[in-house]
Amino acid sequence: MEPMFPNEGEARKKALVVDNSKGLRLLLGWILQEAGMEAVEANDGTEALQILGMGGDFAVVILDWDLPGINGIQVVTEIRRDAKLKSLPIMMISGRPHSSDADFALKAGVNDYVIKPFTRETILNSLTRMGLIES
């Protein structure tokens, strides 16, 4: 399954990728680029909220649960409280494999929950389910 790429000259959708692992941010950035999207990186929850507060018309936030300082669930809560951001799609990527964790994250407001380790296809399928790319 190959994602559709934007037409030449078409603006690329932006994704905010939030994880304290540079390697994971780079991997997700590569997958997003392949899907025709642009990745903007944040190292932690505080930086993510600052970036979102500056605007930037993001199509999705992809974030880890376990972040230093403000964790991923707290970031989700802040996004859902903000009138300008409350409908922004959120994909949570977590090493927490229990269904109770996924249920908690979904109730907090994430649109999709992906368990680490993940595959390229898992991320692309999530983006497709959220209507951000076509399969």
CYANA upper distance limits for C-alpha pairs under 8 A (distance plus 0.5 A):
  1 MET  CA    135 SER  CA      6.66
  2 GLU  CA    135 SER  CA      6.63
  3 PRO  CA     34 GLU  CA      8.45
  3 PRO  CA     35 ALA  CA      6.04
  3 PRO  CA     36 GLY  CA      8.48
  3 PRO  CA    124 LEU  CA      8.01
  3 PRO  CA    133 ILE  CA      6.92
  3 PRO  CA    134 GLU  CA      6.14
  3 PRO  CA    135 SER  CA      5.38
  4 MET  CA     35 ALA  CA      7.33
  4 MET  CA     36 GLY  CA      7.86
  4 MET  CA    133 ILE  CA      7.16
  4 MET  CA    134 GLU  CA      6.10
  4 MET  CA    135 SER  CA      7.12
  5 PHE  CA     34 GLU  CA      8.40
  5 PHE  CA     35 ALA  CA      6.68
  5 PHE  CA     36 GLY  CA      5.39
  6 PRO  CA     10 GLU  CA      6.48
  6 PRO  CA     11 ALA  CA      8.15
  6 PRO  CA     12 ARG  CA      7.41
  6 PRO  CA     36 GLY  CA      6.41
 12 ARG  CA     36 GLY  CA      6.91
 12 ARG  CA     37 MET  CA      5.77
 12 ARG  CA     38 GLU  CA      6.65
 13 LYS  CA     36 GLY  CA      8.02
 13 LYS  CA     37 MET  CA      5.49
 13 LYS  CA     38 GLU  CA      6.59
 13 LYS  CA     58 PHE  CA      7.44
 13 LYS  CA     59 ALA  CA      6.29
 14 LYS  CA     37 MET  CA      6.28
 14 LYS  CA     38 GLU  CA      5.19
 14 LYS  CA     39 ALA  CA      6.34
 14 LYS  CA     40 VAL  CA      7.52
 14 LYS  CA     57 ASP  CA      7.75
 14 LYS  CA     58 PHE  CA      5.45
 14 LYS  CA     59 ALA  CA      6.01
 14 LYS  CA     60 VAL  CA      7.56
 15 ALA  CA     32 LEU  CA      8.35
 15 ALA  CA     37 MET  CA      7.49
 15 ALA  CA     38 GLU  CA      6.60
 15 ALA  CA     39 ALA  CA      5.43
 15 ALA  CA     40 VAL  CA      6.58
 15 ALA  CA     58 PHE  CA      6.16
 15 ALA  CA     59 ALA  CA      6.26
 15 ALA  CA     60 VAL  CA      5.43
 15 ALA  CA     61 VAL  CA      6.16
 15 ALA  CA     62 ILE  CA      7.54
 16 LEU  CA     39 ALA  CA      6.45
 16 LEU  CA     40 VAL  CA      5.36
 16 LEU  CA     41 GLU  CA      6.37
 16 LEU  CA     42 ALA  CA      7.62
 16 LEU  CA     48 ALA  CA      8.03
 16 LEU  CA     58 PHE  CA      7.31
 16 LEU  CA     60 VAL  CA      6.94
 16 LEU  CA     61 VAL  CA      5.23
 16 LEU  CA     62 ILE  CA      6.59
 16 LEU  CA     63 LEU  CA      8.47
 17 VAL  CA     25 ARG  CA      6.80
 17 VAL  CA     28 LEU  CA      7.90
 17 VAL  CA     29 GLY  CA      8.11
 17 VAL  CA     39 ALA  CA      6.90
 17 VAL  CA     40 VAL  CA      6.51
 17 VAL  CA     41 GLU  CA      5.43
 17 VAL  CA     42 ALA  CA      6.64
 17 VAL  CA     61 VAL  CA      6.62
 17 VAL  CA     62 ILE  CA      5.36
 17 VAL  CA     63 LEU  CA      6.37
 18 VAL  CA     25 ARG  CA      7.67
 18 VAL  CA     41 GLU  CA      6.55
 18 VAL  CA     42 ALA  CA      5.23
 18 VAL  CA     43 ASN  CA      6.29
 18 VAL  CA     44 ASP  CA      6.60
 18 VAL  CA     45 GLY  CA      7.59
 18 VAL  CA     48 ALA  CA      7.02
 18 VAL  CA     61 VAL  CA      8.05
 18 VAL  CA     62 ILE  CA      6.61
 18 VAL  CA     63 LEU  CA      4.98
 18 VAL  CA     64 ASP  CA      6.88
 19 ASP  CA     24 LEU  CA      7.54
 19 ASP  CA     25 ARG  CA      6.77
 19 ASP  CA     42 ALA  CA      7.13
 19 ASP  CA     43 ASN  CA      5.83
 19 ASP  CA     44 ASP  CA      6.55
 19 ASP  CA     63 LEU  CA      6.49
 19 ASP  CA     64 ASP  CA      5.98
 19 ASP  CA     67 LEU  CA      7.11
 20 ASN  CA     42 ALA  CA      8.29
 20 ASN  CA     43 ASN  CA      5.13
 20 ASN  CA     44 ASP  CA      6.30
 20 ASN  CA     67 LEU  CA      6.82
 20 ASN  CA     68 PRO  CA      7.87
 21 SER  CA     25 ARG  CA      6.86
 21 SER  CA     43 ASN  CA      7.90
 22 LYS  CA     26 LEU  CA      6.64
 22 LYS  CA     43 ASN  CA      8.18
 23 GLY  CA     27 LEU  CA      6.70
 24 LEU  CA     28 LEU  CA      6.61
 25 ARG  CA     29 GLY  CA      6.46
 25 ARG  CA     41 GLU  CA      7.22
 26 LEU  CA     30 TRP  CA      6.69
 27 LEU  CA     31 ILE  CA      6.90
 28 LEU  CA     32 LEU  CA      6.54
 28 LEU  CA     39 ALA  CA      8.43
 29 GLY  CA     33 GLN  CA      6.50
 29 GLY  CA     38 GLU  CA      7.81
 29 GLY  CA     39 ALA  CA      5.71
 29 GLY  CA     40 VAL  CA      8.49
 30 TRP  CA     34 GLU  CA      6.68
 31 ILE  CA     35 ALA  CA      6.84
 31 ILE  CA    120 ARG  CA      6.92
 31 ILE  CA    123 ILE  CA      8.21
 31 ILE  CA    124 LEU  CA      8.24
 32 LEU  CA     36 GLY  CA      6.87
 32 LEU  CA     37 MET  CA      5.54
 32 LEU  CA     38 GLU  CA      6.91
 32 LEU  CA     39 ALA  CA      7.07
 33 GLN  CA     37 MET  CA      5.45
 33 GLN  CA     38 GLU  CA      6.27
 33 GLN  CA     39 ALA  CA      7.74
 35 ALA  CA    124 LEU  CA      7.92
 35 ALA  CA    133 ILE  CA      7.61
 42 ALA  CA     47 GLU  CA      6.17
 42 ALA  CA     48 ALA  CA      5.85
 42 ALA  CA     51 ILE  CA      8.41
 43 ASN  CA     47 GLU  CA      7.07
 43 ASN  CA     48 ALA  CA      8.04
 44 ASP  CA     48 ALA  CA      6.77
 44 ASP  CA     67 LEU  CA      6.17
 44 ASP  CA     68 PRO  CA      6.58
 44 ASP  CA     69 GLY  CA      7.74
 44 ASP  CA     70 ILE  CA      7.72
 44 ASP  CA     71 ASN  CA      8.32
 45 GLY  CA     49 LEU  CA      6.73
 45 GLY  CA     67 LEU  CA      6.96
 45 GLY  CA     68 PRO  CA      7.83
 45 GLY  CA     69 GLY  CA      7.38
 45 GLY  CA     70 ILE  CA      5.44
 45 GLY  CA     71 ASN  CA      6.50
 45 GLY  CA     72 GLY  CA      6.99
 45 GLY  CA     74 GLN  CA      8.46
 45 GLY  CA     75 VAL  CA      6.44
 46 THR  CA     50 GLN  CA      6.80
 46 THR  CA     69 GLY  CA      7.77
 46 THR  CA     70 ILE  CA      6.61
 47 GLU  CA     51 ILE  CA      6.67
 48 ALA  CA     52 LEU  CA      6.67
 48 ALA  CA     75 VAL  CA      8.35
 49 LEU  CA     53 GLY  CA      6.47
 49 LEU  CA     75 VAL  CA      7.51
 49 LEU  CA     79 ILE  CA      8.45
 50 GLN  CA     54 MET  CA      6.98
 51 ILE  CA     55 GLY  CA      7.50
 51 ILE  CA     56 GLY  CA      8.45
 52 LEU  CA     56 GLY  CA      7.53
 58 PHE  CA     88 LEU  CA      8.19
 59 ALA  CA     88 LEU  CA      7.29
 59 ALA  CA     89 PRO  CA      7.46
 59 ALA  CA    132 LEU  CA      7.88
 60 VAL  CA     88 LEU  CA      6.59
 60 VAL  CA     89 PRO  CA      5.40
 60 VAL  CA     90 ILE  CA      6.18
 60 VAL  CA     91 MET  CA      7.91
 61 VAL  CA     88 LEU  CA      7.92
 61 VAL  CA     89 PRO  CA      6.91
 61 VAL  CA     90 ILE  CA      5.29
 61 VAL  CA     91 MET  CA      6.70
 62 ILE  CA     90 ILE  CA      6.39
 62 ILE  CA     91 MET  CA      5.20
 62 ILE  CA     92 MET  CA      6.27
 62 ILE  CA     93 ILE  CA      7.51
 63 LEU  CA     72 GLY  CA      6.83
 63 LEU  CA     90 ILE  CA      8.14
 63 LEU  CA     91 MET  CA      6.95
 63 LEU  CA     92 MET  CA      5.52
 63 LEU  CA     93 ILE  CA      6.33
 64 ASP  CA     71 ASN  CA      8.45
 64 ASP  CA     72 GLY  CA      6.20
 64 ASP  CA     92 MET  CA      6.17
 64 ASP  CA     93 ILE  CA      5.30
 64 ASP  CA     94 SER  CA      5.93
 65 TRP  CA     71 ASN  CA      6.36
 65 TRP  CA     72 GLY  CA      4.57
 65 TRP  CA     73 ILE  CA      6.63
 65 TRP  CA     92 MET  CA      7.12
 65 TRP  CA     93 ILE  CA      7.17
 65 TRP  CA     94 SER  CA      6.03
 66 ASP  CA     71 ASN  CA      6.06
 66 ASP  CA     72 GLY  CA      6.70
 66 ASP  CA     94 SER  CA      7.80
 67 LEU  CA     71 ASN  CA      5.13
 67 LEU  CA     72 GLY  CA      6.66
 70 ILE  CA     74 GLN  CA      6.54
 70 ILE  CA     75 VAL  CA      7.24
 71 ASN  CA     75 VAL  CA      6.91
 72 GLY  CA     76 VAL  CA      6.73
 72 GLY  CA     92 MET  CA      8.16
 73 ILE  CA     77 THR  CA      6.71
 73 ILE  CA    105 ALA  CA      7.24
 73 ILE  CA    108 ALA  CA      7.38
 74 GLN  CA     78 GLU  CA      6.75
 75 VAL  CA     79 ILE  CA      6.68
 76 VAL  CA     80 ARG  CA      6.64
 76 VAL  CA     90 ILE  CA      8.16
 76 VAL  CA    108 ALA  CA      7.27
 76 VAL  CA    109 GLY  CA      6.90
 76 VAL  CA    110 VAL  CA      7.37
 77 THR  CA     81 ARG  CA      6.76
 77 THR  CA    108 ALA  CA      6.94
 77 THR  CA    109 GLY  CA      7.71
 78 GLU  CA     82 ASP  CA      6.93
 79 ILE  CA     85 LEU  CA      6.11
 79 ILE  CA     86 LYS  CA      6.10
 79 ILE  CA     88 LEU  CA      8.30
 80 ARG  CA     85 LEU  CA      7.08
 80 ARG  CA     86 LYS  CA      4.63
 80 ARG  CA     87 SER  CA      7.77
 80 ARG  CA    109 GLY  CA      7.36
 81 ARG  CA     85 LEU  CA      8.37
 81 ARG  CA     86 LYS  CA      6.77
 82 ASP  CA     86 LYS  CA      6.03
 89 PRO  CA    110 VAL  CA      7.70
 89 PRO  CA    111 ASN  CA      6.48
 89 PRO  CA    130 MET  CA      7.73
 90 ILE  CA    109 GLY  CA      8.25
 90 ILE  CA    110 VAL  CA      5.50
 90 ILE  CA    111 ASN  CA      5.81
 90 ILE  CA    112 ASP  CA      7.25
 91 MET  CA    110 VAL  CA      6.53
 91 MET  CA    111 ASN  CA      6.38
 91 MET  CA    112 ASP  CA      5.34
 91 MET  CA    113 TYR  CA      6.39
 91 MET  CA    114 VAL  CA      7.72
 91 MET  CA    126 SER  CA      8.19
 92 MET  CA    105 ALA  CA      8.24
 92 MET  CA    110 VAL  CA      7.00
 92 MET  CA    111 ASN  CA      8.47
 92 MET  CA    112 ASP  CA      6.81
 92 MET  CA    113 TYR  CA      5.41
 92 MET  CA    114 VAL  CA      6.57
 93 ILE  CA    113 TYR  CA      6.56
 93 ILE  CA    114 VAL  CA      5.22
 93 ILE  CA    115 ILE  CA      6.24
 93 ILE  CA    116 LYS  CA      7.02
 94 SER  CA    113 TYR  CA      8.04
 94 SER  CA    114 VAL  CA      6.85
 94 SER  CA    115 ILE  CA      5.56
 94 SER  CA    116 LYS  CA      6.06
 95 GLY  CA    115 ILE  CA      6.13
 95 GLY  CA    116 LYS  CA      5.32
 95 GLY  CA    117 PRO  CA      7.75
 96 ARG  CA    101 ASP  CA      6.97
 96 ARG  CA    102 ALA  CA      8.42
 96 ARG  CA    115 ILE  CA      7.21
 96 ARG  CA    116 LYS  CA      8.29
 97 PRO  CA    101 ASP  CA      7.68
 97 PRO  CA    102 ALA  CA      8.14
 97 PRO  CA    115 ILE  CA      6.46
 97 PRO  CA    116 LYS  CA      8.41
 98 HIS  CA    102 ALA  CA      7.16
 99 SER  CA    103 ASP  CA      6.54
100 SER  CA    104 PHE  CA      6.58
101 ASP  CA    105 ALA  CA      6.69
102 ALA  CA    106 LEU  CA      6.61
102 ALA  CA    113 TYR  CA      6.60
103 ASP  CA    107 LYS  CA      6.61
104 PHE  CA    108 ALA  CA      6.67
105 ALA  CA    109 GLY  CA      6.98
105 ALA  CA    110 VAL  CA      6.37
105 ALA  CA    113 TYR  CA      7.86
106 LEU  CA    110 VAL  CA      5.34
106 LEU  CA    111 ASN  CA      6.98
106 LEU  CA    112 ASP  CA      7.61
106 LEU  CA    113 TYR  CA      7.84
111 ASN  CA    130 MET  CA      7.88
112 ASP  CA    126 SER  CA      7.24
112 ASP  CA    130 MET  CA      8.44
114 VAL  CA    118 PHE  CA      7.60
114 VAL  CA    122 THR  CA      8.06
114 VAL  CA    123 ILE  CA      8.24
118 PHE  CA    122 THR  CA      6.63
118 PHE  CA    123 ILE  CA      7.84
119 THR  CA    123 ILE  CA      7.16
120 ARG  CA    124 LEU  CA      6.77
121 GLU  CA    125 ASN  CA      6.37
122 THR  CA    126 SER  CA      6.70
123 ILE  CA    127 LEU  CA      6.76
124 LEU  CA    128 THR  CA      6.63
124 LEU  CA    133 ILE  CA      8.34
125 ASN  CA    129 ARG  CA      6.64
125 ASN  CA    135 SER  CA      8.35
126 SER  CA    130 MET  CA      6.78
127 LEU  CA    131 GLY  CA      6.85
127 LEU  CA    132 LEU  CA      5.78
127 LEU  CA    133 ILE  CA      6.42
128 THR  CA    132 LEU  CA      6.20
128 THR  CA    133 ILE  CA      5.48
128 THR  CA    134 GLU  CA      6.21
128 THR  CA    135 SER  CA      6.80
